[in-house]
Amino acid sequence: MVDTHTHTVLSGHAWSTLRENAVAAAARGLAAMCLTEHGHALPGAGPWFLAGAQRMLPERIAGVRVYYGIEANLVDLDGAVDIEDRILRICEWVVASMHDICMEPGDEAANTRAFQNTLAHPGIDMLGHIDDRRTPCDFRAVAAEAGRLGKIIEINNNSIRARKADQVRAVAEVCGDLGVRVAVSSDAHFDDMIGAVDPALAILREIGFPDELVINRSLESFESYLAERRNRLEQ
């Protein structure tokens, strides 16, 4: 498995270092993980060029492949994010999420349009935690647009811990119904959360979610998606 959503102390409100996270990933038997620090619009996060600076880091830490990316923050209801286009394009993987601390969310219709607009950017790969009740959206409309564009919807295990499992289940059910691909992520803010996604996987099993729609089920399936990303950015 590849954990596609993790944070370190550089996000400003997480508690572990990159090496601690990698060691935890290795101990859990993960093949890889994605480093997705928050974009700079979130209070306490690193500078705007942080994702670019990741090029100085090794490809493997503690034997774990680390994919370097970012969790971009939506900053308005037009779907703009706080990361420059050139930075998005040099990342290996990009999550985009709406946080009410970075912008004033709209109603369900407005948030839905914002998410759909964000998905249109070729440098955005996945929408994070659309299950959050503080940023309501039409799950079916957002997932349908993700499917149309070949993008990914997150099944966020931390939402089960911090928010509501029924919302996560609803997102998963819609994606399964529409045949939209997902990634099951920890959204880890502490090293013992890395790869700890059993509750989310249990939901997928309970609803009979197709394994082939989970892009991070293996290193090979994740790399297959990343090849799509590279091809998309070359067009």
N, C-alpha and C positions, 0 to 999 in steps of 0.2 A: 504494500500500500504506500501511497504518497500522501502526506498530510499537506493540503493545499492552502492552509491559512494559519500562520503562526506569527507571534510577536515576541520581541525582546524588550529590554529596558529602553531601547531607543524609540519605542512608541510612546514613552512618557508615562504609561500607567500599567505596564507589564513588569514582571518581577525577575526574569531570568535573562542570562546572556545567550548569545548565539551558540557558543560552545556548549553551555549547559543544555540548551535545547537539542543540539545535535547528539550529545551523549545520551540524552533521554530517548531520542528517536532510535539510536542504535540499540539501546537496551530493550526497546519494545519490538525490535525486529523490522523497523521500517526501512524500505529501500531508499526513500528520499523524503524531503520535506521542502516546502516553499517558504521563503522568508518574505513576509508581507507586512512590513511596518506601515503604520498609518501615515497618510499624507499630511503635509504641514498645516492644513487648515484645522486639524484637531489640536486643541490646546495641549502643549507639552510634547508634541511630536517633534521629530527631527527636522532639519532644514529641507528646503525644496529640492535640493540636489542629492538627497540621501540615496535614492535608488540608483543614481548614476555612480555614486561612490562605491557601490557594492562590487563594481568590476575589479576592485583591488583584492577581493576575498577569494579564497581557493574554491575550487569546484566541489571538493569533498572535505568534510569536517567530521572527525571521529568515524570515518569510513562511510558516512552518509552523504549521498548526493544532495547538495543544497541548490535549489533553483532560486534565483534572485529576482524579486519582484516588489510589489507595493500593494497596499490597500488604499486606493484612491478614494477620496471623499467627494460625494456629490455636494456642490455648493449652491445650486439654485434649481428651480423647477424646470429649467430648460435642459437639465441633465448634464451641465458642465461639471468637470471635476477639477481638483486642485493640483493636478500634475500636468506639466507641459507635454505636448504631443511628442517632442523629441525624447523625453524621458520615458514615456509610455512605450515607445518603440524599441528602446534598448533593453527593456525588462524582458525576462523570460516568461513571466506570468503576471497578470494583473487582475486583481479583484477590485470591484467598485461597489461601495456601500453608501447608504444614506444614514447619517447619524444626526439626531436632533440637536447635538451640541455644535454642529458645523453649519447648519442651515435650519430655517423654519420649514418643517414639512408642510405639505398642502393636504387637501382632502384626498380620498382614494383615487379619484380621477386624475388629479394633478400629479400625484406621486407616480401613478401608473405611466403617464406620459413622460415624466422625468426619467424613469427607469428605462423605458423603451428608447428614448433619445440617447441615453448613455450607452446602451448596447450597440448603437450604430457606429461608435468609434472603433476602428479596426484594432486599436491597441488594448481594448478592454476584452477580457476573457470571460469573467464570471461576475455575476451579481451576488453580493454577500447578504446573508440573513434578510431576505425580503419578507420573512415571517414576522418581523418586529412590529408589534401592534402600534408602536409610536410613529411608524411610517407606513400607514396602511396602503395597500395597493390591490389591484385586481390580479390575483395570482395567475389566473388562466391567460389573461391578456399579456402579462409580462412574460410568462413562460412560452407562449406562442411566438412572441417576437424573438425570444432567445433561440428557439428552435429554427425559425426562419433564417436567422443570421448565423447559425452554427455556433452559438455561444452556450454558456454553461450557467446553470442555476445551482446555488449552494444549498446543501443540506447541512446545516450548522449545528453541531453537537452542543456547542455552548448555549445555543438558544434553548435547548431542553433544560439545561442547568439554570440559566438566568432569566428565561422568558417562559414560553408555554409550548409544551410538546405537541398540543393539538394543532398549533399553527404550523409546526414543522411537518407534521403528518399531512396536513392539507396541501402544503407545497409539494411534498413528495407524491401525493396522489394525483395532483394535476399534471406534474411532469411525467409520471408513468402513463397516464391516460393519453397525453399528447405525444409521447415518445421523445421527450426532451431530455437531453443529457444533463447529468448532475455530477457534482463532486461532493463527497462526504468529508467535512473538515472539522478540526477541533476548535478553531479560533482560539488557540492556546495563548494564555497570558502568564502561564507559569509552566515550568518544564515538565511537571508530572501530568500535564494535560496533553502533551504532544502525542498524537496518535490514539488518544483515548476516546474513541468514537463508538463504543459498543451500543449505547442507547440509540444513536442514530441508525446504526446498522440494523438494530432490532426492529425499528419502525419499518425500514425497507423490506425486511424479511416478512413482517406481518402483513404488509399490503401486497406482497408478491412482486416487488419492483424488479424489473429485468436487470440482471448483472451487467449486461453489455452496455447499459446506459450510464454506468458509473465509470467515469473516465479515469479516476485515480485508484481503481481496484488493483492495478499493478503498475510497475514502472513502464512496462511496454505499452499499456493502454494510455498512460499519461503522455509518454513520448509521442505516441501517434497523434494525440490532440495537439501537442506543441508543434508538430510538423505542419498541421493546419494553420496554426498561428503564424508561423514563419512565411508560409505561402501567401496568406492573407495580407501580410505587411509588405510583401514584395510587389503586390499588384498596384 
